[in-house]
Amino acid sequence: MCPSPRSEDQKFMLRAIQLAENGLGATYPNPTVGCVIVHQGKIIGEGWHQRAGEAHAEVNAVASVKDPSLLKESTAYVTLEPCSHYGKTPPCADLLIKHQLRRVVVAATDTNPQVAGTGLNKMQKAGIIVETGVCEAEAREMNRRFFIFMEKKRPYVVLKWAQTADGFVARENFDSKWISNIWSRTLVHKWRTEEQAIMVGKNTAHYDNPSLNARMWTGNDPVRIVIDRHLTLDSGLNLFRGKQPTICYNLTKSDTKGNTTYVAIKEDNFLKAVFDDLYQRKILSVFIEGGAGLLKEILEADLWDEARIFKSQMIFGTGISAPKINGICQEKHLVNEDNLEIWRSK
């Protein structure tokens, strides 16, 4: 039995989504996008947006087609509406029009006000058959950081912590090394490469002295963010060292020194103001690794989207309690002997 056109569209769009995921962590502040070009049921071109400032998915897919004369009889499957404006690269909608694609299938409309349907309209006016909404839920999930940023005007916020079997994230002296195992910690470094920024509170910076890089995985190091309201942290800490940029949010000082940008924020609605500032800086996602006080503050303010919680078999007996989460547990995994839970906000 031959597959229906709809199932064919879904098959090729899912492949485009798979390609788009290759760009996760490298395209900020742009979304991740994949494109597949199909001629008579066969893929003749593929591409994805590989790095910010470089060619978009449609450009790479068209360039990979060995016989460009086939494009006039082909369908392009794109995970996000082709752009219609000039940025660091020309509009992708114009490229598809130039090559006279017969049909363009789009998973999700771009909610960026600079695009927001104009790419679709431009292609339709040029005579291209345009269809939307194929695998839209999957495409929005893959690009959830971009859509939260555009629609809620703040970064996508991922919380992460490790807790003992009896519910503690650190000992009473703030020592938390190591609750999770080496496999879990390696996975965390992979996650760091996938987010644009990483945030910790003052106590975590002081007691753990983290570097907040991705040294255990290949990929980009995130922008480091620390909350230090009263500027009590030692300037010699690891997060203030090296070339990796750091933003320090506080109550009194706005300045730049070396790799560190100090940003003064008013105490009223402090965290919301922090996320408002990150939005203005085009930070699409933030990975928050603690400590307990900062995590609880964000949970109580309902300024989070996803939480990744490792539960180990270790027992502390007493210590600093893990945050209480009110959301939906979507996934559970075993990472060696650690239990990993993935939560989403309601």
PyMOL commands that set and color helices and strands:
alter all, ss='L'
color gray80, all
select helices_A, chain A and resi 5-23+57-63+68-73+92-98+118-125+136-142+144-152+182-194+202-208+238-240+270-280+292-300
alter helices_A, ss='H'
color red, helices_A
select strands_A, chain A and resi 34-39+42-48+75-80+103-108+129-132+156-163+168-170+197-201+223-227+246-250+255-257+260-264+285-288+306-311+320-321+328-335+338-344
alter strands_A, ss='S'
color yellow, strands_A
deselect
rebuild
show_as cartoon
